[in-house]
């Protein structure tokens, strides 16, 4: 059935419904600022010309602040995490704690994690992207969870996943991974993964019991 699906997707490419079998997004609804350079590709690495070096540097240098606020939030038993906002997961639990959604600041959540929100609002490429296309949130994935393959709504943005808490197995290999297009990578604590979520992607936490711990990343969208 995989072959059948690929054939149908290729028909969509031939009909110009989307750019490729991996990149199937709804037509962009906003116009990029004139000074924003744009190119679509599944993954972005430090050697790439448009890699968001400054944003990544800000996140890396503030890792302890971000981690400490996230752990404090978990420690106080906060109940305002939103379960699977897109109805995409199977097994386990996926939930998010939003700071900005659809351009709107979540005041209650920012009051609980003020330094994180201050940091986000100091990032120009995020602030200028605060539209219906760009969000910022904590994403928590419990052991045994799979987020099904899907594509984001637009290729206008880059998505950064910054590892806050990343559980490891007995072999010290990170237990959670993300596939974007045909390449899979694993999150690591304090390390950003930068990708274009208009390309098909899926997420899996391979841990099979609660002792494995949840994976938490800070997700930030930028132009």
C-alpha positions in Angstrom: 0.0 0.0 0.0 3.0 2.3 0.4 3.7 2.0 -3.3 0.0 2.8 -4.0 0.2 5.9 -1.8 3.4 7.1 -3.4 1.8 6.7 -6.8 -1.2 8.8 -5.7 1.1 11.5 -4.2 3.1 11.6 -7.5 -0.1 12.2 -9.3 -0.6 15.2 -7.1 2.8 16.5 -7.9 2.1 16.1 -11.7 -1.1 18.0 -11.2 0.9 20.8 -9.4 -1.1 20.4 -6.2 2.2 20.4 -4.2 5.9 20.7 -4.9 6.9 17.1 -4.1 5.7 13.8 -2.6 7.3 14.9 0.7 6.2 18.5 0.7 2.4 18.9 0.7 1.2 22.1 2.2 -1.8 24.4 2.0 -1.1 27.6 -0.1 0.6 30.2 2.1 -1.8 32.8 3.5 0.7 35.6 4.3 3.3 37.5 2.4 7.0 37.3 3.5 8.7 40.6 4.5 10.6 42.0 1.6 14.0 41.5 3.4 13.4 37.8 4.2 15.3 35.3 2.0 13.5 32.0 1.4 14.3 28.5 0.3 12.6 25.3 1.1 14.4 22.1 2.2 13.7 19.4 4.8 16.6 20.0 7.2 18.8 23.0 7.9 22.4 22.6 9.2 25.0 25.0 10.4 26.8 24.9 7.0 23.7 26.1 5.1 23.7 29.7 4.0 20.3 30.5 5.5 20.8 28.6 8.8 19.5 30.7 11.7 22.8 31.0 13.5 21.9 33.9 15.7 18.6 32.4 16.9 20.3 29.1 17.6 23.1 30.9 19.6 20.5 32.7 21.7 18.8 29.4 22.6 22.0 27.6 23.3 23.4 30.3 25.6 20.1 30.4 27.6 19.7 26.6 27.8 19.8 26.5 31.6 17.2 29.3 32.0 14.9 27.5 29.6 15.4 24.1 31.2 15.0 25.4 34.8 11.7 27.1 34.0 10.4 24.0 32.2 11.3 21.7 35.1 9.7 24.1 37.5 6.5 24.0 35.5 6.6 20.2 35.6 7.3 20.2 39.3 4.3 22.3 40.2 1.9 20.0 38.5 0.5 22.5 36.1 -2.7 21.2 34.4 -3.0 23.6 31.4 -1.0 21.5 28.9 -3.1 20.9 25.8 -3.5 17.3 24.7 -2.7 16.6 21.0 -4.0 19.8 19.5 -4.0 18.3 16.0 -5.4 14.8 16.8 -2.3 13.2 15.3 -0.9 10.8 17.8 -1.3 7.1 18.5 -0.5 5.5 21.8 1.1 7.3 24.7 0.5 11.0 25.3 1.5 14.2 23.3 0.7 17.6 24.8 1.8 21.1 24.4 2.2 24.3 26.5 1.8 27.3 24.2 3.4 30.7 24.5 2.3 32.1 21.2 -0.3 30.6 18.9 -1.7 32.1 15.7 0.0 35.4 16.6 -1.6 35.6 20.1 0.4 35.6 23.3 -0.7 33.2 26.0 -0.6 35.5 29.0 -1.3 32.9 31.6 1.5 30.6 30.3 3.9 33.5 29.9 3.2 34.5 33.6 4.3 30.9 34.6 7.4 31.0 32.4 8.3 34.7 32.2 12.0 34.4 31.3 11.2 32.0 28.5 8.7 34.4 27.0 11.1 37.4 27.4 13.7 35.4 25.6 11.4 34.5 22.7 10.3 38.2 22.4 14.0 39.2 22.1 14.4 37.1 18.9 13.6 39.4 16.0 13.1 36.5 13.5 10.4 35.1 15.8 8.7 38.4 16.6 8.4 39.3 12.9 7.0 35.9 12.3 4.2 36.2 14.9 1.4 35.6 12.5 -1.1 32.8 11.9 1.8 30.8 10.5 4.2 31.0 13.4 4.0 29.6 17.0 6.1 28.9 20.0 5.4 26.2 22.6 6.8 23.4 24.7 6.1 20.0 23.2 6.0 17.0 25.6 6.0 13.4 24.3 5.4 10.5 26.7 7.0 7.0 26.2 5.3 4.9 23.6 3.9 7.9 21.7 3.9 8.2 17.9 2.8 11.4 16.0 1.6 10.3 12.6 3.2 11.5 9.4 1.8 14.9 8.4 2.8 18.2 6.7 2.6 21.7 8.1 0.4 24.4 6.5 3.0 26.5 4.8 6.6 26.5 3.6 7.1 30.1 4.7 8.8 29.2 8.0 11.6 27.3 9.6 10.8 25.3 12.8 13.4 25.0 15.5 13.1 22.2 18.1 15.4 22.9 21.0 16.0 19.8 23.3 15.1 20.7 26.9 14.6 17.1 28.3 15.7 14.2 26.2 15.5 10.7 27.8 18.1 8.0 26.8 18.0 4.2 26.7 20.4 1.8 28.3 22.7 2.2 25.3 22.7 6.0 26.0 21.0 6.5 22.6 18.2 9.2 22.7 14.9 7.4 22.8 12.9 10.0 20.7 13.3 10.7 17.0 11.8 12.8 14.2 11.7 11.9 10.5 11.5 14.8 8.1 11.1 13.7 4.4 13.4 10.7 4.2 15.9 11.5 6.9 15.6 10.7 10.6 17.4 12.5 13.5 17.2 12.2 17.3 16.9 15.1 19.7 19.7 15.8 22.1 19.6 17.9 25.3 20.6 21.5 24.6 20.9 20.9 20.8 18.6 22.5 18.2 17.1 20.6 15.2 16.1 23.0 12.4 13.6 21.8 9.8 10.9 22.9 7.4 7.7 21.3 8.7 5.9 21.7 5.4 7.8 18.5 4.5 6.2 15.3 5.7 7.4 14.5 9.3 6.6 12.0 12.0 7.7 11.7 15.6 8.3 8.6 17.8 9.2 8.1 21.5 10.6 4.6 21.6 10.5 4.3 25.4 8.0 1.7 26.6 7.4 2.5 30.2 7.0 5.6 32.4 10.5 5.3 33.8 11.9 6.2 30.4 10.7 9.8 31.0 9.1 12.3 28.6 10.8 14.2 25.8 10.4 17.9 26.0 11.5 20.4 23.3 10.9 24.1 22.9 9.4 24.6 19.4 10.0 28.1 17.8 8.9 29.2 14.3 10.9 31.8 12.5 11.0 33.3 9.0 
